[in-house]
Amino acid sequence: VIDTLFAEQVYFHNWVENIDYLDEYEKVGVSSDQRKHGTEVTSILVDGPRLNPWLNDGCGRFRVKHFGVCSNQISITRLVRKIKEIVNQNPNIHVWNLSLGAEDEVSKNFISYDAAVLDELQSQKNVIFVVSGTNDNRNDHSDIIRVGSPADSLNSLVVNAVRRDGTPVSYSRKGNILSFFNKPDVAYYGGDYDERIFAYSPFGKEEVYGTSFAAPWISRKLCYLIDVMGLPKEVAKALIIDASAEWSYKTAPQNLKELTGYGIVPIDINKVLSTDSNEIKFIVYGTSKSYRTTNYAIPVPRDEDGKYPYIARATLCYFPQCTRSQGVDYTNRELSLRFGRVKPNGQIDDINENIQDEIGSHIDERQSRKDFRKWENTKLISKILKMNRPLKSYGDRFWGLAVTSKERLAMRTMGELNFGIVITLREINGVNRIQDFIRACNMRGYIVSELNIQNQLEIYNINQEELTFE
């Protein structure tokens, strides 16, 4: 946690390694009141489900390393310097919670300085930041203002808040970023003026509200996925976004997407990690090393008529390098995703009808951005069938997956870039075909590893045991 100061007299202090990361002149006259916000944020990370039983996520309790970087307010330059030092000195920490934000709106023309630094750290190191979407603290909410920095960080997972019934809170601020990038990423329950959640402060249990207290719930889930389940950060982020979007994202109104991103993250972590019996969900983790990374032999099971009775969706996440001086052309690298049946000509019949990488296709930059989210580092594509009719098969051909890498003309770094994809196939007739899929994959020579939550927990617990040699 990087936040205001932590109060060490609270009941859960043994679960927190506290470091007051202050300059010498900042250490004078610090009061308990100035340790309130940071302590409340950390209380949710450590023991949030006990304080809010209806938000029990099944993730358990977490140890926290808390860096108190300020007692109240801090300048952007000092905050950035401290964040860089802290992250570099703690390479074993993969998930960072940052519930600090500016009052002013972000610019429409360039990414804020602090957000750009977060993006740089996440593209270079094995870390992910969970950033609060910032609050609208004005008395007059007649119009909705844009988020404040660093909630415009592209690589971070930015979290807005919703009420218990799933509607946006009264203090919501909106995206998009640079009039294009989809921020915030997701939403979670953060309380409202008249419907608060509980956190623990130096003064005891208190009612709170704000995106500051929605973000740590998502940090808990990310830490569970990365450190307990052993998933790469690209896959963990894709799982969170995929579980939030579900099948309804494409039809959601644009003004709602600006407030809640891809949707509300499910409370129970099992709903992020598991799937319904009528769905096939699998994870693809890879590295883009060249222009195109492909697999044209995904053996999706067919029905008795030789057709594919599925609706499909896929979520791609990666952490590109970015250049702030490029303004609205912020990301240096683009990964384009295509997934679908392989046609007789060897091309993929993409579920999103993406033709921008096909030979002979004529499509301009504007259409690529609008229809296929070109240059966006998170992509969610889906195919919703009309009248639930199954898809025809192209003979004995399988399904294929293609990730195509492009760079802006001035950059040309062509380094390795990791990506994570979560693919879901829902059987329209409710038939469970998961074992058929696993058998077909094994016959094709794939090594299939089922993500068993209980087994991963046992492995994690054994790894955490301390042995004393006599």
C-alpha positions, 0 to 999 in steps of 0.5 A: 500500500502506498498511502497516507500514514498507518496507525500501529495501535489498531488490532490488526497491526501484526499483519502490517509491516509499516514504514513511514516513508517521510522526508525529515521535515515531514515527520514533525507534528503528525497526528492520529487524524493524519493516519486515518485514511491509510489505516482504513485502506489497509484495514480492508486489505487485511480484514475487509470481509470481517468488517463487511460480511456481505462483501466476503470474497473468499480470499481470506486475510492478507499481510500488507506492507504499508508505505506512508508517503504523506501525512495529508497532501503531497506534490506530484513530483515527490509522490512519483519519486517515492513510488519509484524508490519503493517499487525498486526496493521491493521487487517481491511485491507484485500488487500495489494499492494506490488510493490517492488522487488529484481533485483536478480533471485529467487532460483530454490531450495528454496523460498526467505525469504520475500516471505515465510513471505508473505505466512505465513501471508496469511495462518494465517490472512484474507489478500491477497498480490498483488505482482508485478512480477518484471522487467528485467532492463538489457540492454540485453534481449537476455534471459529471467531471473526468477522473483525476490523476493518476486514474488515467494510468493506462496499464493500471487497473482503475476502480470506480465505485458503485452502490450495493444495488450496482448503480454508480455512486453519487460522487462518480467521475468518468472516463474515457482517457484521451477521448479513447482509452476505456477508463475506469476499468471496473467498478466495485462496492465503495459505499455512498453518502447514505450507504456506507461500508465499514473500515477500521481507523485509529479511532475504531470501526468507522463508516466510510465511502469512496473509490479509495475503499473500492480499490483495495477490494480489487487489490485483494482479488489480484493478489489472490490470483497472482500470489496464491493461484500463481497466475501472471499479472496479464492473466489476472487482469484479464480474468478480473475484466472478463468476469466483470464484463460477462455477456452484457458488456457490448449492449451496455449504454456508453454513459454507464461504461464511462462510469463503471468500465467493463462492469462490476467485479463479482464479490466471490473470487470463485466466480472469477476463477470458475465457470458454469457447466455449460461453458468452456473457459480456458487461458492463453498466456504467451509472449509476442516476439515477432509480427504474428503469434498464432495457433490454428489448432484449437479443437473446439467440440462440435455437436451431433450435426457437426456444427459449433453451438456456442457464443464466444468471447475473448479478453486480452490484456498486456502492458505496453510501453508508452510515451507521454510526449506523443499525446493522444498516440500514447501507447507504443505498441499494439497487439491485435486479437483474432479468434474464431473458426479457421476458414478453408483459405487458412484465415480466421473467421474472427468472432469480432469480424476483425479484418484489419490484418488480413491480406488485401483488406482495406481499412483505415486507422479511424475504423480500426480504432472504433471497431477493433480498439486499435492501440488499446491495451485491453480488448474484449471481443465477442460473438452473440448469435442471432436466434441461438443458431449454431455456427457451421464448421469448415470441414475438419478445420479447427478454431484459431487464435492470432495475436498480431504486433504493430509498433508506431513508426518512430519506435520499432523496439520489437522486444518481447511483450507478454499477453494474457487471454481469457476465452469463453465458449458458452454452449447455447443448448446447455450441454457440458462439453468441457471433458470433450474439449480436454480430451480433444486437446490431449489428443492434439498433444496439448498439456492441459492444466486444470486450475484447481483452487483447492490444490493451488491453496494447498501448494501455496500453504505448504510453500509458506511454511517455515521449517526449523532445522535442529 
